[in-house]
Amino acid sequence: MAGKIGIFFGSDTGNTRKAAKSIAKKLGDAADAPVDVKKATVEDFLKYDALILGTPTLGDGELPGLGSGASDESWEEFLPQLKGKDLSGKTIALFGYGDQEGYGHEFVDALIFLYNLAIEGGAKVVGAWPTEGYSFEKSNAIVDGKFVGLVLDHENQSEMTGERIDAWLEQIKPALLG
């Protein structure tokens, strides 16, 4: 499905879903409607050459899913289905929610699971995001000094979400729309 951007997200409180919808709206005709991974198939996912994937970090730095206490299946159940799939030729951008004050010792850790899957599958990951402007102890989602994707914090910096999404989309659009 060249040309269209696929947006897939896992959500617990609904913030990641709202951000996915906002991203889709801002991309307009370039993107399909966001899909909750608990309703997605591997075929749905693989039909896109450009993808935006979003997740919150729950519990002890976990993806949403059964093990995290989230009520519905989500990334934790979907990622194993993608393991070993050829993602070469795909361009993937990531975004995630975290709570830098409440969970500063594992801030947006779940993003690294999506990043590792993309890299192991041969995809090109775009949209690294600076760590400046956040106050946290540690994050597994930092590679080469930057977050592996856009980082949002609804609990402590919700007023910055819109401007951060706008700046990130300007950064990733050329790579995703190629």
NORWO-V254561 format. One record per pair of residues at least 6 apart in sequence whose ideal C-beta (glycine too) atoms are under 8 Angstrom apart, sorted by the first residue. I is the first residue (numbers start at 0). GAP is how many residues later the second one is. If there is no record, write none. Layout:
BEGIN
I:GAP, I:GAP
END
This chain:
BEGIN
0:31, 0:46, 0:47, 0:48, 1:47, 2:27, 2:174, 3:26, 3:27, 3:28, 3:44, 3:46, 4:22, 4:25, 4:26, 4:27, 4:43, 4:45, 4:46, 4:47, 4:171, 4:172, 5:25, 5:26, 5:29, 5:38, 5:39, 5:41, 5:42, 5:44, 5:45, 5:46, 6:13, 6:16, 6:17, 6:24, 6:25, 6:26, 6:27, 6:28, 6:44, 6:45, 6:46, 6:47, 7:26, 7:27, 7:28, 7:29, 7:32, 7:37, 7:43, 7:44, 7:45, 7:46, 8:7, 8:8, 8:10, 8:11, 8:25, 8:26, 8:27, 8:28, 8:44, 8:45, 8:46, 9:6, 9:26, 9:27, 9:28, 9:44, 9:45, 9:46, 9:53, 9:54, 9:55, 9:64, 9:65, 9:68, 10:6, 10:9, 10:25, 10:43, 10:45, 10:53, 10:63, 11:44, 11:46, 11:52, 11:56, 11:58, 11:62, 12:43, 12:141, 14:41, 14:82, 14:137, 14:139, 15:38, 15:39, 15:40, 15:80, 15:81, 16:17, 16:19, 18:35, 18:76, 18:78, 18:133, 18:142, 18:146, 19:14, 19:32, 19:34, 20:13, 21:139, 21:140, 21:143, 22:8, 22:11, 22:29, 22:31, 22:72, 22:142, 22:146, 23:7, 23:8, 23:9, 23:10, 25:139, 25:140, 25:143, 26:142, 26:146, 29:143, 29:146, 29:147, 30:21, 31:16, 34:9, 35:38, 36:37, 36:38, 36:41, 37:34, 37:35, 37:36, 37:39, 37:40, 39:38, 41:39, 41:40, 41:43, 44:6, 44:37, 45:39, 47:42, 48:40, 48:41, 48:42, 49:40, 49:41, 49:42, 49:125, 49:126, 49:127, 49:128, 50:39, 50:40, 50:41, 50:42, 50:72, 51:40, 51:41, 51:42, 51:43, 51:120, 51:124, 52:39, 52:40, 52:41, 52:42, 52:61, 52:65, 53:40, 53:41, 53:42, 53:43, 54:8, 54:9, 54:19, 54:20, 54:39, 54:41, 54:42, 54:55, 54:56, 54:58, 54:59, 55:8, 55:40, 55:41, 55:42, 55:54, 56:6, 56:39, 56:40, 56:41, 56:46, 56:49, 56:50, 56:51, 56:52, 56:53, 56:54, 57:6, 57:10, 57:11, 57:12, 57:52, 58:8, 58:9, 58:10, 59:46, 60:42, 60:45, 60:48, 60:49, 60:79, 61:6, 61:14, 61:47, 61:48, 62:11, 62:12, 62:13, 62:16, 62:47, 62:50, 63:6, 63:10, 63:11, 63:12, 63:46, 64:8, 64:9, 64:10, 64:11, 64:12, 65:7, 65:10, 65:11, 66:9, 67:8, 74:35, 74:38, 74:39, 78:34, 78:35, 78:38, 81:35, 81:39, 82:34, 82:37, 83:37, 84:36, 85:35, 85:36, 86:30, 86:31, 86:34, 86:35, 86:36, 87:33, 87:34, 87:35, 88:33, 88:34, 89:28, 89:31, 89:32, 89:33, 89:34, 90:32, 90:33, 90:34, 90:35, 90:84, 90:85, 90:87, 91:22, 91:26, 91:31, 91:32, 91:33, 91:34, 92:32, 92:33, 92:34, 92:56, 92:57, 92:75, 92:79, 92:82, 92:83, 93:17, 93:20, 93:21, 93:24, 93:31, 93:33, 93:54, 93:55, 93:56, 94:32, 94:54, 94:55, 94:56, 94:57, 94:70, 94:73, 95:12, 95:14, 95:15, 95:18, 95:45, 95:53, 95:54, 95:55, 95:56, 96:11, 96:54, 96:55, 96:56, 96:57, 97:9, 97:10, 97:11, 97:38, 97:41, 97:53, 97:54, 97:55, 98:8, 98:54, 98:55, 98:56, 98:57, 99:7, 99:34, 99:35, 99:36, 99:53, 99:56, 99:57, 100:34, 100:54, 100:55, 101:53, 103:31, 103:32, 103:33, 103:34, 104:31, 104:32, 104:33, 105:32, 105:33, 105:34, 106:27, 106:29, 106:30, 106:31, 106:32, 106:34, 106:44, 107:31, 107:33, 107:39, 107:43, 108:30, 108:31, 108:32, 109:31, 110:30, 110:36, 110:37, 110:38, 110:40, 111:28, 111:29, 111:36, 113:34, 113:35, 114:10, 114:26, 114:28, 114:33, 114:34, 117:7, 118:6, 123:51, 124:23, 124:24, 125:45, 125:46, 125:49, 125:50, 126:22, 126:23, 126:41, 126:44, 126:45, 126:48, 127:15, 127:16, 127:18, 127:19, 127:20, 127:21, 128:17, 128:18, 128:19, 128:20, 128:21, 128:22, 128:39, 129:16, 129:17, 130:8, 130:11, 130:14, 130:15, 130:16, 132:24, 132:27, 133:17, 133:19, 133:23, 138:8, 140:6, 140:7, 140:8, 140:10, 141:6, 149:14, 149:15, 149:18, 150:13, 151:9, 151:12, 151:13, 152:7, 153:7
END
